[in-house]
Amino acid sequence: VRNYNEDRISIHLYIKKPNEFKGNWPEVHYFAVLDGHGGSKCVDFLKENLIKYIISNPNFPMKVEMAINQACYNAENDFINKFSTDTSKS
């Protein structure tokens, strides 16, 4: 049993259409439950950044599942690159 919590949530309601997006923008809301394991760096990174990866994906919002899958892949790679080179950040 730990006396701290590494879990995070992220909620963004009524996400605005990016200026560069052409076409109809649906009503978009984002809810994420992020489960931390053995450290908070990853969940903190995802809480702050995953929504940006999703919205900036060219498949979003028309192909949501593909956009989320690619966003998770890109976020994971960026997180690994950012924190694997500096062991003081882990």
C-alpha distance (Angstrom), angle and dihedral (degrees) to the residues before:
residue distance angle dihedral
V1 . . .
R2 3.79 . .
N3 3.77 125.2 .
Y4 3.83 91.9 -143.9
N5 3.77 136.6 58.3
E6 3.80 125.3 -129.6
D7 3.80 95.7 -177.5
R8 3.79 120.6 109.4
I9 3.78 138.1 -173.1
S10 3.77 129.6 -153.4
I11 3.79 124.5 -165.6
H12 3.81 127.1 -179.0
L13 3.80 118.5 175.1
Y14 3.80 125.8 -162.2
I15 3.78 97.4 4.7
K16 3.78 108.6 -152.6
K17 3.76 122.4 -123.7
P18 3.82 111.3 -100.7
N19 3.82 113.2 -116.5
E20 3.79 91.8 -119.9
F21 3.82 93.2 53.9
K22 3.79 113.3 104.0
G23 3.79 118.9 -159.5
N24 3.76 138.6 29.4
W25 3.77 115.9 -26.0
P26 3.80 116.2 -150.9
E27 3.78 124.2 -144.1
V28 3.80 100.9 -82.2
H29 3.80 128.9 -165.1
Y30 3.81 127.6 174.1
F31 3.79 126.4 -151.8
A32 3.81 122.0 173.9
V33 3.79 131.0 177.8
L34 3.80 108.0 -164.8
D35 3.78 118.6 -163.8
G36 3.81 114.7 -152.9
H37 3.79 121.7 -153.3
G38 3.78 122.0 -170.2
G39 3.79 97.8 -18.5
S40 3.76 141.7 20.1
K41 3.83 102.1 -128.6
C42 3.80 95.3 91.8
V43 3.80 97.0 45.1
D44 3.81 90.7 45.3
F45 3.82 90.2 50.6
L46 3.81 91.6 48.9
K47 3.80 93.7 44.7
E48 3.79 89.8 56.3
N49 3.80 100.1 36.5
L50 3.81 117.0 22.1
I51 3.81 93.6 84.4
K52 3.82 89.4 54.4
Y53 3.80 91.3 52.5
I54 3.81 90.9 50.1
I55 3.80 97.7 46.3
S56 3.80 93.6 45.3
N57 3.81 92.5 51.2
P58 3.83 110.0 108.5
N59 3.82 90.4 -133.1
F60 3.79 92.6 60.6
P61 3.03 127.8 133.3
M62 3.80 99.6 3.5
K63 3.83 97.0 51.2
V64 3.79 100.5 31.2
E65 3.80 98.7 168.7
M66 3.80 92.5 51.6
A67 3.81 91.6 45.6
I68 3.81 92.2 51.4
N69 3.81 93.1 46.9
Q70 3.80 92.2 50.1
A71 3.81 91.8 43.2
C72 3.81 91.4 53.5
Y73 3.80 91.0 48.3
N74 3.82 92.2 49.6
A75 3.80 93.4 44.1
E76 3.80 90.9 50.6
N77 3.81 92.3 50.6
D78 3.80 92.6 47.3
F79 3.80 92.0 47.3
I80 3.81 92.2 49.9
N81 3.80 91.8 47.5
K82 3.79 92.4 47.2
F83 3.79 98.2 47.4
S84 3.80 104.2 28.7
T85 3.81 92.9 65.7
D86 3.80 94.9 52.5
T87 3.80 113.7 48.4
S88 3.80 91.7 -174.6
K89 3.83 89.3 70.8
S90 3.79 96.1 59.8
